[in-house]
Amino acid sequence: MHHKILPLVPGLCLSAVVTGAAVVLERAETALFGRAWLESLVLAIVLGSVVRTAMPVPAACDAGVRFSAKVVLEVAVMLLGASVSAGAIVAHGLPLLGGIAVAVVLAIAFSYAVGRSLRLPHELAVLVACGNSICGNSAIAAVAPVIDADGEDVASSIAFTAVLGVVVVLALPLLDRLLVLTPLQYGVFAGMTVYAVPQVLAAAAPVSQISLQIGTLVKLVRVLMLGPVVLGLSLCRRGGRRQSLPVTQLVPWFIVGFLVLMALRSAGALPHAVLGPAHAASAWLTSMSMAALGLGVDARAVLRAGGKVTTTVVVSLMGLGVISWALIVLVGIR
């Protein structure tokens, strides 16, 4: 057992150190500006890439870095299920819930089509589409191991999605004045177009409490779509094989874990004392896996793909905005 664990230690430690530095920088942002414009997850992959670009990663760290980028990430995604409760979402009404689900699927299809039309690789187009349509970095992190995306694709999609996510948070309250949305409509629009839950809070809170509440609710529905979407991608990826596969190979273990934890959380079967640590552990492990991905990526290679990725993300976000507005109109939100 020890002979399997010991080779992982140097890489795990290096990934953890980079993650710790990212957390410190996030707290420094909060102290200086009142909020963290770049989350530790984004900072971790940036710092990892800076280290990788500035100097070669020691060979002794390779095994642990690869382990962090794959297995640690899968554990983080599984623990994310403990943060999602379906109860509050179902109570708000099936028309809105169904509309959000359809909107997410349409947004993924549109974004993927844009990416492929710009000749992005299949894996990168899928990552950008899921990140744009579901929940930004978390969706990219969850989808990456299922489609076997490499570190450069993950780094590219997260980097450009993160930057645009900050722009959306700053611009959305201004857009509210141009579109003359009601607080309820703005909440739905913010929940549908902003990537991360903290960013939804930042975008909706300045408008009204109603916008904040409905925006958070809509955002949670989008997060809830992560499990089915990743499961669907897994089934599609396996679908080309003729031989029958056992369920354990057909469905990734961490997605099963995600769905089980979500069901337990929704049923109230998880002790309240467990929820906070599970969420914190998921956040830390995700950042650690992103640090590991960054440690495997040369930033110069990421920048070479920047133009196409940026165009894909911008056009996809515009499409998501149109789809979100159509949802508001069709469901009759006032």
BALOBA-1460 file (C-alpha; in Angstrom, 3 decimals):
// residues 334
<rec num="1" residu="m" x="0.000" y="0.000" z="0.000"/>
<rec num="2" residu="h" x="2.779" y="2.395" z="0.947"/>
<rec num="3" residu="h" x="4.577" y="1.815" z="-2.327"/>
<rec num="4" residu="k" x="1.481" y="3.144" z="-4.130"/>
<rec num="5" residu="i" x="0.957" y="6.169" z="-1.900"/>
<rec num="6" residu="l" x="4.517" y="7.440" z="-1.437"/>
<rec num="7" residu="p" x="5.100" y="8.335" z="-5.127"/>
<rec num="8" residu="l" x="2.000" y="10.543" z="-4.975"/>
<rec num="9" residu="v" x="3.139" y="12.617" z="-1.996"/>
<rec num="10" residu="p" x="5.436" y="15.146" z="-3.748"/>
<rec num="11" residu="g" x="2.839" y="16.007" z="-6.406"/>
<rec num="12" residu="l" x="0.004" y="16.176" z="-3.867"/>
<rec num="13" residu="c" x="2.064" y="18.511" z="-1.699"/>
<rec num="14" residu="l" x="2.963" y="20.756" z="-4.637"/>
<rec num="15" residu="s" x="-0.709" y="20.946" z="-5.696"/>
<rec num="16" residu="a" x="-1.730" y="21.733" z="-2.116"/>
<rec num="17" residu="v" x="0.883" y="24.516" z="-1.830"/>
<rec num="18" residu="v" x="-0.354" y="26.158" z="-5.034"/>
<rec num="19" residu="t" x="-3.941" y="25.841" z="-3.775"/>
<rec num="20" residu="g" x="-2.998" y="27.447" z="-0.461"/>
<rec num="21" residu="a" x="-1.424" y="30.374" z="-2.294"/>
<rec num="22" residu="a" x="-4.618" y="30.769" z="-4.339"/>
<rec num="23" residu="v" x="-6.747" y="30.847" z="-1.182"/>
<rec num="24" residu="v" x="-4.487" y="33.500" z="0.339"/>
<rec num="25" residu="l" x="-4.795" y="35.628" z="-2.810"/>
<rec num="26" residu="e" x="-8.588" y="35.278" z="-2.773"/>
<rec num="27" residu="r" x="-8.715" y="36.480" z="0.829"/>
<rec num="28" residu="a" x="-6.425" y="39.362" z="-0.068"/>
<rec num="29" residu="e" x="-8.850" y="40.351" z="-2.845"/>
<rec num="30" residu="t" x="-11.718" y="40.327" z="-0.355"/>
<rec num="31" residu="a" x="-9.768" y="42.426" z="2.119"/>
<rec num="32" residu="l" x="-8.748" y="44.993" z="-0.501"/>
<rec num="33" residu="f" x="-11.886" y="45.223" z="-2.656"/>
<rec num="34" residu="g" x="-14.685" y="43.909" z="-0.446"/>
<rec num="35" residu="r" x="-15.196" y="40.845" z="-2.668"/>
<rec num="36" residu="a" x="-13.133" y="38.284" z="-4.553"/>
<rec num="37" residu="w" x="-13.351" y="38.981" z="-8.276"/>
<rec num="38" residu="l" x="-11.374" y="35.821" z="-9.046"/>
<rec num="39" residu="e" x="-12.145" y="32.738" z="-6.967"/>
<rec num="40" residu="s" x="-9.411" y="30.524" z="-5.554"/>
<rec num="41" residu="l" x="-10.338" y="27.864" z="-8.135"/>
<rec num="42" residu="v" x="-9.420" y="30.202" z="-10.986"/>
<rec num="43" residu="l" x="-6.377" y="31.548" z="-9.194"/>
<rec num="44" residu="a" x="-5.175" y="27.993" z="-8.543"/>
<rec num="45" residu="i" x="-5.102" y="27.042" z="-12.208"/>
<rec num="46" residu="v" x="-3.482" y="30.382" z="-13.122"/>
<rec num="47" residu="l" x="-0.783" y="30.000" z="-10.463"/>
<rec num="48" residu="g" x="-0.191" y="26.382" z="-11.431"/>
<rec num="49" residu="s" x="0.221" y="27.373" z="-15.058"/>
<rec num="50" residu="v" x="2.584" y="30.218" z="-14.100"/>
<rec num="51" residu="v" x="4.752" y="27.768" z="-12.149"/>
<rec num="52" residu="r" x="4.695" y="25.278" z="-15.031"/>
<rec num="53" residu="t" x="5.570" y="27.985" z="-17.584"/>
<rec num="54" residu="a" x="8.346" y="29.493" z="-15.465"/>
<rec num="55" residu="m" x="10.076" y="26.223" z="-14.624"/>
<rec num="56" residu="p" x="9.767" y="22.491" z="-15.333"/>
<rec num="57" residu="v" x="7.820" y="20.541" z="-12.725"/>
<rec num="58" residu="p" x="10.132" y="18.000" z="-11.021"/>
<rec num="59" residu="a" x="9.673" y="14.461" z="-12.323"/>
<rec num="60" residu="a" x="9.062" y="13.255" z="-8.766"/>
<rec num="61" residu="c" x="5.863" y="15.305" z="-8.717"/>
<rec num="62" residu="d" x="4.377" y="13.910" z="-11.932"/>
<rec num="63" residu="a" x="2.415" y="11.004" z="-10.416"/>
<rec num="64" residu="g" x="0.890" y="13.103" z="-7.627"/>
<rec num="65" residu="v" x="-0.005" y="15.942" z="-9.982"/>
<rec num="66" residu="r" x="-1.787" y="13.519" z="-12.338"/>
<rec num="67" residu="f" x="-3.597" y="11.947" z="-9.368"/>
<rec num="68" residu="s" x="-4.716" y="15.387" z="-8.172"/>
<rec num="69" residu="a" x="-5.946" y="16.353" z="-11.634"/>
<rec num="70" residu="k" x="-8.111" y="13.224" z="-11.975"/>
<rec num="71" residu="v" x="-9.003" y="11.343" z="-8.775"/>
<rec num="72" residu="v" x="-9.044" y="14.371" z="-6.473"/>
<rec num="73" residu="l" x="-11.276" y="16.145" z="-8.996"/>
<rec num="74" residu="e" x="-13.686" y="13.208" z="-9.128"/>
<rec num="75" residu="v" x="-13.983" y="13.154" z="-5.315"/>
<rec num="76" residu="a" x="-14.659" y="16.924" z="-5.343"/>
<rec num="77" residu="v" x="-17.468" y="16.530" z="-7.879"/>
<rec num="78" residu="m" x="-19.046" y="13.747" z="-5.818"/>
<rec num="79" residu="l" x="-19.008" y="15.900" z="-2.661"/>
<rec num="80" residu="l" x="-20.640" y="18.728" z="-4.602"/>
<rec num="81" residu="g" x="-23.858" y="16.676" z="-4.536"/>
<rec num="82" residu="a" x="-24.179" y="17.335" z="-0.806"/>
<rec num="83" residu="s" x="-24.575" y="21.054" z="-1.584"/>
<rec num="84" residu="v" x="-27.562" y="20.622" z="-3.919"/>
<rec num="85" residu="s" x="-31.099" y="20.216" z="-2.603"/>
<rec num="86" residu="a" x="-33.986" y="19.562" z="-4.978"/>
<rec num="87" residu="g" x="-36.737" y="20.257" z="-2.434"/>
<rec num="88" residu="a" x="-36.755" y="24.049" z="-2.572"/>
<rec num="89" residu="i" x="-36.522" y="23.969" z="-6.352"/>
<rec num="90" residu="v" x="-39.495" y="21.651" z="-6.967"/>
<rec num="91" residu="a" x="-41.667" y="23.740" z="-4.645"/>
<rec num="92" residu="h" x="-41.411" y="26.785" z="-6.917"/>
<rec num="93" residu="g" x="-43.328" y="25.427" z="-9.859"/>
<rec num="94" residu="l" x="-42.849" y="22.919" z="-12.640"/>
<rec num="95" residu="p" x="-43.239" y="25.301" z="-15.637"/>
<rec num="96" residu="l" x="-40.234" y="27.366" z="-14.580"/>
<rec num="97" residu="l" x="-38.238" y="24.257" z="-13.708"/>
<rec num="98" residu="g" x="-38.971" y="22.601" z="-17.034"/>
<rec num="99" residu="g" x="-38.220" y="25.832" z="-18.879"/>
<rec num="100" residu="i" x="-34.827" y="26.144" z="-17.190"/>
<rec num="101" residu="a" x="-33.957" y="22.546" z="-18.082"/>
<rec num="102" residu="v" x="-34.899" y="23.100" z="-21.735"/>
<rec num="103" residu="a" x="-33.013" y="26.403" z="-21.791"/>
<rec num="104" residu="v" x="-29.863" y="24.742" z="-20.462"/>
<rec num="105" residu="v" x="-30.025" y="22.001" z="-23.113"/>
<rec num="106" residu="l" x="-30.592" y="24.564" z="-25.882"/>
<rec num="107" residu="a" x="-27.743" y="26.714" z="-24.593"/>
<rec num="108" residu="i" x="-25.364" y="23.734" z="-24.549"/>
<rec num="109" residu="a" x="-26.328" y="22.792" z="-28.102"/>
<rec num="110" residu="f" x="-25.954" y="26.384" z="-29.343"/>
<rec num="111" residu="s" x="-22.624" y="26.949" z="-27.626"/>
<rec num="112" residu="y" x="-21.247" y="23.631" z="-28.865"/>
<rec num="113" residu="a" x="-22.328" y="24.466" z="-32.424"/>
<rec num="114" residu="v" x="-20.602" y="27.863" z="-32.184"/>
<rec num="115" residu="g" x="-17.416" y="26.280" z="-30.908"/>
<rec num="116" residu="r" x="-17.322" y="23.634" z="-33.601"/>
<rec num="117" residu="s" x="-18.098" y="26.201" z="-36.317"/>
<rec num="118" residu="l" x="-14.990" y="28.062" z="-35.126"/>
<rec num="119" residu="r" x="-13.090" y="24.761" z="-35.380"/>
<rec num="120" residu="l" x="-12.526" y="24.250" z="-31.689"/>
<rec num="121" residu="p" x="-11.664" y="20.633" z="-30.812"/>
<rec num="122" residu="h" x="-14.659" y="18.540" z="-29.725"/>
<rec num="123" residu="e" x="-13.547" y="18.304" z="-26.080"/>
<rec num="124" residu="l" x="-12.869" y="22.038" z="-25.760"/>
<rec num="125" residu="a" x="-16.202" y="22.911" z="-27.398"/>
<rec num="126" residu="v" x="-18.020" y="20.632" z="-24.917"/>
<rec num="127" residu="l" x="-16.216" y="22.187" z="-21.940"/>
<rec num="128" residu="v" x="-17.028" y="25.736" z="-23.024"/>
<rec num="129" residu="a" x="-20.650" y="24.800" z="-23.770"/>
<rec num="130" residu="c" x="-21.215" y="23.160" z="-20.386"/>
<rec num="131" residu="g" x="-19.365" y="25.861" z="-18.465"/>
<rec num="132" residu="n" x="-21.338" y="28.598" z="-20.211"/>
<rec num="133" residu="s" x="-24.715" y="26.884" z="-19.861"/>
<rec num="134" residu="i" x="-24.603" y="25.312" z="-16.394"/>
<rec num="135" residu="c" x="-22.296" y="26.654" z="-13.721"/>
<rec num="136" residu="g" x="-19.001" y="27.847" z="-15.129"/>
<rec num="137" residu="n" x="-15.895" y="26.406" z="-13.522"/>
<rec num="138" residu="s" x="-17.681" y="23.668" z="-11.567"/>
<rec num="139" residu="a" x="-19.326" y="22.317" z="-14.724"/>
<rec num="140" residu="i" x="-16.047" y="22.397" z="-16.627"/>
<rec num="141" residu="a" x="-14.345" y="20.593" z="-13.763"/>
<rec num="142" residu="a" x="-17.091" y="17.950" z="-13.640"/>
<rec num="143" residu="v" x="-17.254" y="17.348" z="-17.394"/>
<rec num="144" residu="a" x="-13.494" y="17.213" z="-17.972"/>
<rec num="145" residu="p" x="-12.826" y="13.694" z="-16.593"/>
<rec num="146" residu="v" x="-15.897" y="12.260" z="-18.335"/>
<rec num="147" residu="i" x="-14.806" y="13.337" z="-21.824"/>
<rec num="148" residu="d" x="-11.092" y="12.824" z="-21.099"/>
<rec num="149" residu="a" x="-10.270" y="16.474" z="-21.767"/>
<rec num="150" residu="d" x="-6.605" y="17.386" z="-21.423"/>
<rec num="151" residu="g" x="-5.215" y="20.062" z="-19.136"/>
<rec num="152" residu="e" x="-4.801" y="22.686" z="-21.844"/>
<rec num="153" residu="d" x="-8.472" y="22.431" z="-22.847"/>
<rec num="154" residu="v" x="-9.593" y="22.723" z="-19.214"/>
<rec num="155" residu="a" x="-7.260" y="25.652" z="-18.576"/>
<rec num="156" residu="s" x="-8.425" y="27.498" z="-21.703"/>
<rec num="157" residu="s" x="-12.130" y="27.068" z="-21.006"/>
<rec num="158" residu="i" x="-11.852" y="27.992" z="-17.328"/>
<rec num="159" residu="a" x="-9.598" y="30.992" z="-17.917"/>
<rec num="160" residu="f" x="-11.787" y="32.685" z="-20.518"/>
<rec num="161" residu="t" x="-15.093" y="31.700" z="-18.887"/>
<rec num="162" residu="a" x="-13.872" y="33.112" z="-15.569"/>
<rec num="163" residu="v" x="-12.823" y="36.443" z="-17.062"/>
<rec num="164" residu="l" x="-16.112" y="36.872" z="-18.903"/>
<rec num="165" residu="g" x="-18.008" y="35.843" z="-15.769"/>
<rec num="166" residu="v" x="-16.577" y="38.843" z="-13.927"/>
<rec num="167" residu="v" x="-17.555" y="41.129" z="-16.812"/>
<rec num="168" residu="v" x="-21.129" y="39.796" z="-16.695"/>
<rec num="169" residu="v" x="-21.411" y="40.474" z="-12.957"/>
<rec num="170" residu="l" x="-20.346" y="44.086" z="-13.493"/>
<rec num="171" residu="a" x="-22.494" y="44.691" z="-16.586"/>
<rec num="172" residu="l" x="-25.724" y="42.938" z="-15.622"/>
<rec num="173" residu="p" x="-27.099" y="45.589" z="-13.217"/>
<rec num="174" residu="l" x="-26.530" y="48.176" z="-15.973"/>
<rec num="175" residu="l" x="-28.330" y="45.971" z="-18.485"/>
<rec num="176" residu="d" x="-31.282" y="45.768" z="-16.083"/>
<rec num="177" residu="r" x="-31.837" y="49.494" z="-16.513"/>
<rec num="178" residu="l" x="-31.772" y="49.215" z="-20.307"/>
<rec num="179" residu="l" x="-34.211" y="46.275" z="-20.465"/>
<rec num="180" residu="v" x="-36.496" y="47.689" z="-17.728"/>
<rec num="181" residu="l" x="-36.945" y="44.302" z="-16.041"/>
<rec num="182" residu="t" x="-39.077" y="43.706" z="-12.986"/>
<rec num="183" residu="p" x="-37.200" y="42.409" z="-9.909"/>
<rec num="184" residu="l" x="-38.566" y="38.915" z="-10.558"/>
<rec num="185" residu="q" x="-37.582" y="38.979" z="-14.237"/>
<rec num="186" residu="y" x="-34.124" y="40.297" z="-13.418"/>
<rec num="187" residu="g" x="-33.643" y="37.535" z="-10.856"/>
<rec num="188" residu="v" x="-34.451" y="34.860" z="-13.446"/>
<rec num="189" residu="f" x="-32.231" y="36.555" z="-16.036"/>
<rec num="190" residu="a" x="-29.307" y="36.813" z="-13.606"/>
<rec num="191" residu="g" x="-29.733" y="33.231" z="-12.441"/>
<rec num="192" residu="m" x="-29.706" y="32.015" z="-16.050"/>
<rec num="193" residu="t" x="-26.768" y="34.033" z="-17.363"/>
<rec num="194" residu="v" x="-24.279" y="34.329" z="-14.487"/>
<rec num="195" residu="y" x="-21.882" y="31.412" z="-14.058"/>
<rec num="196" residu="a" x="-21.150" y="30.909" z="-10.337"/>
<rec num="197" residu="v" x="-23.481" y="31.096" z="-7.333"/>
<rec num="198" residu="p" x="-21.387" y="33.806" z="-5.585"/>
<rec num="199" residu="q" x="-21.465" y="35.821" z="-8.812"/>
<rec num="200" residu="v" x="-25.279" y="35.516" z="-8.929"/>
<rec num="201" residu="l" x="-25.415" y="36.962" z="-5.426"/>
<rec num="202" residu="a" x="-23.136" y="39.824" z="-6.436"/>
<rec num="203" residu="a" x="-25.172" y="40.569" z="-9.580"/>
<rec num="204" residu="a" x="-28.651" y="40.269" z="-8.026"/>
<rec num="205" residu="a" x="-28.212" y="41.739" z="-4.537"/>
<rec num="206" residu="p" x="-27.804" y="45.365" z="-5.715"/>
<rec num="207" residu="v" x="-31.202" y="45.216" z="-7.476"/>
<rec num="208" residu="s" x="-33.582" y="43.777" z="-4.866"/>
<rec num="209" residu="q" x="-34.093" y="40.997" z="-2.330"/>
<rec num="210" residu="i" x="-36.623" y="39.340" z="-4.649"/>
<rec num="211" residu="s" x="-34.069" y="39.328" z="-7.447"/>
<rec num="212" residu="l" x="-31.539" y="37.795" z="-5.095"/>
<rec num="213" residu="q" x="-33.889" y="35.002" z="-3.989"/>
<rec num="214" residu="i" x="-35.207" y="34.027" z="-7.420"/>
<rec num="215" residu="g" x="-31.754" y="34.393" z="-8.971"/>
<rec num="216" residu="t" x="-30.298" y="31.973" z="-6.435"/>
<rec num="217" residu="l" x="-33.166" y="29.544" z="-6.993"/>
<rec num="218" residu="v" x="-32.761" y="29.573" z="-10.777"/>
<rec num="219" residu="k" x="-29.021" y="29.163" z="-10.404"/>
<rec num="220" residu="l" x="-29.542" y="26.100" z="-8.194"/>
<rec num="221" residu="v" x="-31.712" y="24.549" z="-10.908"/>
<rec num="222" residu="r" x="-28.885" y="25.062" z="-13.392"/>
<rec num="223" residu="v" x="-26.457" y="23.435" z="-10.954"/>
<rec num="224" residu="l" x="-28.931" y="20.576" z="-10.576"/>
<rec num="225" residu="m" x="-28.641" y="19.987" z="-14.336"/>
<rec num="226" residu="l" x="-24.970" y="19.137" z="-13.885"/>
<rec num="227" residu="g" x="-25.634" y="15.531" z="-12.867"/>
<rec num="228" residu="p" x="-27.951" y="14.631" z="-15.782"/>
<rec num="229" residu="v" x="-25.775" y="16.442" z="-18.333"/>
<rec num="230" residu="v" x="-22.570" y="14.742" z="-17.206"/>
<rec num="231" residu="l" x="-24.376" y="11.407" z="-17.058"/>
<rec num="232" residu="g" x="-25.703" y="11.978" z="-20.588"/>
<rec num="233" residu="l" x="-22.217" y="12.841" z="-21.859"/>
<rec num="234" residu="s" x="-20.885" y="9.682" z="-20.285"/>
<rec num="235" residu="l" x="-23.565" y="7.568" z="-21.954"/>
<rec num="236" residu="c" x="-22.934" y="9.233" z="-25.328"/>
<rec num="237" residu="r" x="-19.198" y="8.669" z="-25.025"/>
<rec num="238" residu="r" x="-19.733" y="4.976" z="-24.298"/>
<rec num="239" residu="g" x="-22.492" y="4.645" z="-26.888"/>
<rec num="240" residu="g" x="-20.174" y="3.982" z="-29.779"/>
<rec num="241" residu="r" x="-18.998" y="0.693" z="-28.301"/>
<rec num="242" residu="r" x="-20.807" y="-2.414" z="-29.427"/>
<rec num="243" residu="q" x="-20.039" y="-4.635" z="-26.481"/>
<rec num="244" residu="s" x="-22.203" y="-4.398" z="-23.385"/>
<rec num="245" residu="l" x="-20.569" y="-2.713" z="-20.434"/>
<rec num="246" residu="p" x="-21.228" y="-3.124" z="-16.733"/>
<rec num="247" residu="v" x="-22.955" y="-0.218" z="-15.014"/>
<rec num="248" residu="t" x="-19.792" y="0.562" z="-13.074"/>
<rec num="249" residu="q" x="-18.032" y="1.311" z="-16.371"/>
<rec num="250" residu="l" x="-21.008" y="2.895" z="-18.107"/>
<rec num="251" residu="v" x="-21.673" y="5.450" z="-15.347"/>
<rec num="252" residu="p" x="-18.699" y="7.170" z="-13.655"/>
<rec num="253" residu="w" x="-18.573" y="6.363" z="-9.943"/>
<rec num="254" residu="f" x="-18.320" y="9.994" z="-8.919"/>
<rec num="255" residu="i" x="-21.512" y="10.912" z="-10.797"/>
<rec num="256" residu="v" x="-23.339" y="8.114" z="-8.969"/>
<rec num="257" residu="g" x="-21.956" y="9.535" z="-5.748"/>
<rec num="258" residu="f" x="-23.078" y="13.038" z="-6.723"/>
<rec num="259" residu="l" x="-26.650" y="11.878" z="-7.389"/>
<rec num="260" residu="v" x="-26.787" y="9.800" z="-4.187"/>
<rec num="261" residu="l" x="-25.571" y="12.679" z="-2.024"/>
<rec num="262" residu="m" x="-28.012" y="15.049" z="-3.734"/>
<rec num="263" residu="a" x="-30.886" y="12.635" z="-3.051"/>
<rec num="264" residu="l" x="-29.844" y="12.268" z="0.586"/>
<rec num="265" residu="r" x="-29.560" y="16.048" z="0.970"/>
<rec num="266" residu="s" x="-32.987" y="16.540" z="-0.605"/>
<rec num="267" residu="a" x="-34.513" y="13.915" z="1.692"/>
<rec num="268" residu="g" x="-32.961" y="15.533" z="4.765"/>
<rec num="269" residu="a" x="-30.959" y="12.385" z="5.485"/>
<rec num="270" residu="l" x="-27.609" y="14.172" z="5.688"/>
<rec num="271" residu="p" x="-26.861" y="15.672" z="9.119"/>
<rec num="272" residu="h" x="-26.684" y="19.450" z="9.016"/>
<rec num="273" residu="a" x="-23.249" y="19.314" z="10.627"/>
<rec num="274" residu="v" x="-21.949" y="17.416" z="7.582"/>
<rec num="275" residu="l" x="-23.075" y="19.909" z="4.935"/>
<rec num="276" residu="g" x="-20.610" y="22.684" z="5.726"/>
<rec num="277" residu="p" x="-17.512" y="20.451" z="5.835"/>
<rec num="278" residu="a" x="-18.628" y="18.625" z="2.661"/>
<rec num="279" residu="h" x="-19.003" y="21.921" z="0.799"/>
<rec num="280" residu="a" x="-15.645" y="23.187" z="2.087"/>
<rec num="281" residu="a" x="-13.918" y="19.914" z="1.192"/>
<rec num="282" residu="s" x="-15.423" y="19.982" z="-2.312"/>
<rec num="283" residu="a" x="-14.256" y="23.568" z="-2.854"/>
<rec num="284" residu="w" x="-10.730" y="22.836" z="-1.606"/>
<rec num="285" residu="l" x="-10.339" y="19.604" z="-3.572"/>
<rec num="286" residu="t" x="-11.657" y="21.265" z="-6.746"/>
<rec num="287" residu="s" x="-9.138" y="24.083" z="-6.364"/>
<rec num="288" residu="m" x="-6.404" y="21.535" z="-5.694"/>
<rec num="289" residu="s" x="-7.279" y="19.615" z="-8.845"/>
<rec num="290" residu="m" x="-7.286" y="22.865" z="-10.824"/>
<rec num="291" residu="a" x="-3.843" y="23.667" z="-9.437"/>
<rec num="292" residu="a" x="-2.702" y="20.248" z="-10.651"/>
<rec num="293" residu="l" x="-4.167" y="20.884" z="-14.093"/>
<rec num="294" residu="g" x="-2.370" y="24.214" z="-14.193"/>
<rec num="295" residu="l" x="0.879" y="22.509" z="-13.279"/>
<rec num="296" residu="g" x="0.510" y="20.444" z="-16.433"/>
<rec num="297" residu="v" x="-0.187" y="23.377" z="-18.740"/>
<rec num="298" residu="d" x="2.214" y="25.736" z="-20.439"/>
<rec num="299" residu="a" x="0.457" y="29.136" z="-20.582"/>
<rec num="300" residu="r" x="1.948" y="29.869" z="-23.990"/>
<rec num="301" residu="a" x="-0.005" y="26.950" z="-25.448"/>
<rec num="302" residu="v" x="-3.236" y="28.217" z="-23.866"/>
<rec num="303" residu="l" x="-2.786" y="31.714" z="-25.297"/>
<rec num="304" residu="r" x="-2.421" y="30.297" z="-28.797"/>
<rec num="305" residu="a" x="-6.019" y="29.052" z="-28.582"/>
<rec num="306" residu="g" x="-7.302" y="32.228" z="-26.944"/>
<rec num="307" residu="g" x="-8.991" y="33.983" z="-29.864"/>
<rec num="308" residu="k" x="-11.314" y="31.169" z="-30.842"/>
<rec num="309" residu="v" x="-12.199" y="30.348" z="-27.236"/>
<rec num="310" residu="t" x="-12.949" y="33.985" z="-26.418"/>
<rec num="311" residu="t" x="-15.200" y="34.330" z="-29.468"/>
<rec num="312" residu="t" x="-17.007" y="31.107" z="-28.596"/>
<rec num="313" residu="v" x="-17.601" y="32.183" z="-24.992"/>
<rec num="314" residu="v" x="-18.827" y="35.672" z="-25.968"/>
<rec num="315" residu="v" x="-21.196" y="34.450" z="-28.697"/>
<rec num="316" residu="s" x="-22.414" y="31.613" z="-26.457"/>
<rec num="317" residu="l" x="-23.166" y="34.049" z="-23.647"/>
<rec num="318" residu="m" x="-25.139" y="36.260" z="-26.028"/>
<rec num="319" residu="g" x="-27.118" y="33.207" z="-27.119"/>
<rec num="320" residu="l" x="-27.720" y="32.274" z="-23.479"/>
<rec num="321" residu="g" x="-29.060" y="35.779" z="-22.862"/>
<rec num="322" residu="v" x="-31.536" y="35.453" z="-25.739"/>
<rec num="323" residu="i" x="-32.637" y="32.008" z="-24.520"/>
<rec num="324" residu="s" x="-33.056" y="33.354" z="-20.982"/>
<rec num="325" residu="w" x="-35.222" y="36.239" z="-22.197"/>
<rec num="326" residu="a" x="-37.349" y="33.811" z="-24.207"/>
<rec num="327" residu="l" x="-37.803" y="31.717" z="-21.045"/>
<rec num="328" residu="i" x="-39.031" y="34.748" z="-19.129"/>
<rec num="329" residu="v" x="-41.535" y="35.594" z="-21.877"/>
<rec num="330" residu="l" x="-42.797" y="32.045" z="-22.494"/>
<rec num="331" residu="v" x="-43.255" y="31.177" z="-18.811"/>
<rec num="332" residu="g" x="-44.979" y="34.527" z="-18.255"/>
<rec num="333" residu="i" x="-42.778" y="35.844" z="-15.459"/>
<rec num="334" residu="r" x="-43.816" y="39.340" z="-14.414"/>
